[in-house]
Amino acid sequence: MSTTTQNKTLHNKIRKLAPDAIETMGEMLRDPKTPGPTKAQLIGFILERTLGKPDTTIHLMTEGGTVKDAENRLIAIAEEIREETAKDAEESEESGDDSEDDDNEDGEEEDDDEE
């Protein structure tokens, strides 16, 4: 199975589970037994997915360097952030479910027009 086919299969499985996941998050938010930090994480997750992540402002002090020095440092910071994000995504993939169940277990046709 090609990587593209595997990604499409995984996407379809996740899409099918999304309504249950959203309902579960809502139940957790309404449950008085759910710890405050967990509720805060859920709220942050939901807001980031619906409204997007807030802009990040970076204050860079050049300490007498040139504009080119400041630009190079900013590029280095952006690269560090990119590497951390890629590493987090990689770790998340490694801890995910690797099972290769059928794409559509209930025999229905899938809509493949959404990407």
C-alpha positions, 0 to 999 in steps of 0.5 A: 500500500502506497504512502498516499493510500495509507494517508487517505485511509487514515484520514477517512478513519479519523474523519469517521471518529471525529463526531465521537471525539467532539462529543466526548470532549464536550462531555468532559468539559461539562463533567464536574469531575474532569480536572481543571488542567484537563479542561484547560487543555481541551478548551485550548485544543478546541479554540486552536482548531476553530480559531487558529493559533494566535500570532507569535511575536518575537522580540529580537535584540541585536546588541549592536549587530547589523540588521543582517546579523539580526535576520540570520538569528531570526532565521535560526530561531524559525528553523529551531521551531520548525525542527521542534514541530517536526520532531513533535509530529514524528513522535506523535505518529510513532505513538499512533495506531499502526493497524491496517484495518479496512478503509471502510469496515461497514461496506459503504462507499467513501467520498474521496473528493475531500482532501 
